[in-house]
Amino acid sequence: MNYYVGQTLWYAPEHGKGSEVQIAKLGRKWAFLKETWAGRFDMETGYIDGKGFTSPGRVFEDQLVYEEYCRTQLAWTALGRVFRHDPSVDIRVRDVSGAARLLGIQEEWAHELARISPSG
C-alpha cells in the first residue's frame, strides 16, 4: 500500500476499541502517526512499533478492511478446527485437492501428494 501524509487509517489495538488515526510523517520504514500514543507503524506490515516488545496492534486501510480481516481470521480458525479431525469416509483425494486449489495452496498440496504417493 502507498501511504501519504494526512492519510486516515484504522488503528486496531490488540486489546480495546479501534479508532481512526492519521499519518503525520513518512520515513523509509516507519510511518509516524499524528497525536496518538501508538507512535509509528511498519509500512510493510502495518504493525505498530512495540519498542522491543510485542506489537500493541496494527493499522488497516479503513474500518471495513479491518472488519473483513477479522471475519476472515474467524472463518479460518473455524475451518482449522474442522480439519483437526480425520476426514469423513466420503472425502476423497480429489475433494481435498479441489479445496487446496480454491485456497490457493495447490502447489504445496502437489508437493505433499507426491511425497505420500505410492508411485512417487
FENSULSUL-V509321 format. One record per residue. N is the residue number from 1. RES is the residue in one letter. SS is DSSP state (h for helix, s for strand, l for the rest). Layout:
# FENSULSUL-V509321
n->(N & N)
res->(RES & RES)
ss->(SS & SS)
This chain:
# FENSULSUL-V509321
n->(1 & 2 & 3 & 4 & 5 & 6 & 7 & 8 & 9 & 10 & 11 & 12 & 13 & 14 & 15 & 16 & 17 & 18 & 19 & 20 & 21 & 22 & 23 & 24 & 25 & 26 & 27 & 28 & 29 & 30 & 31 & 32 & 33 & 34 & 35 & 36 & 37 & 38 & 39 & 40 & 41 & 42 & 43 & 44 & 45 & 46 & 47 & 48 & 49 & 50 & 51 & 52 & 53 & 54 & 55 & 56 & 57 & 58 & 59 & 60 & 61 & 62 & 63 & 64 & 65 & 66 & 67 & 68 & 69 & 70 & 71 & 72 & 73 & 74 & 75 & 76 & 77 & 78 & 79 & 80 & 81 & 82 & 83 & 84 & 85 & 86 & 87 & 88 & 89 & 90 & 91 & 92 & 93 & 94 & 95 & 96 & 97 & 98 & 99 & 100 & 101 & 102 & 103 & 104 & 105 & 106 & 107 & 108 & 109 & 110 & 111 & 112 & 113 & 114 & 115 & 116 & 117 & 118 & 119 & 120)
res->(M & N & Y & Y & V & G & Q & T & L & W & Y & A & P & E & H & G & K & G & S & E & V & Q & I & A & K & L & G & R & K & W & A & F & L & K & E & T & W & A & G & R & F & D & M & E & T & G & Y & I & D & G & K & G & F & T & S & P & G & R & V & F & E & D & Q & L & V & Y & E & E & Y & C & R & T & Q & L & A & W & T & A & L & G & R & V & F & R & H & D & P & S & V & D & I & R & V & R & D & V & S & G & A & A & R & L & L & G & I & Q & E & E & W & A & H & E & L & A & R & I & S & P & S & G)
ss->(l & l & l & l & l & l & l & s & s & s & s & s & s & l & l & l & l & l & s & s & s & s & s & s & s & s & l & l & l & s & s & s & s & s & l & l & l & l & l & s & s & s & l & l & l & l & s & s & l & l & l & l & l & l & l & l & s & s & s & s & l & l & h & h & h & h & h & h & h & h & h & h & h & h & h & h & h & h & h & h & h & h & h & l & l & l & l & l & l & l & l & l & h & h & h & h & h & h & h & h & h & h & l & l & l & h & h & h & h & h & h & h & h & h & h & h & l & l & l & l)
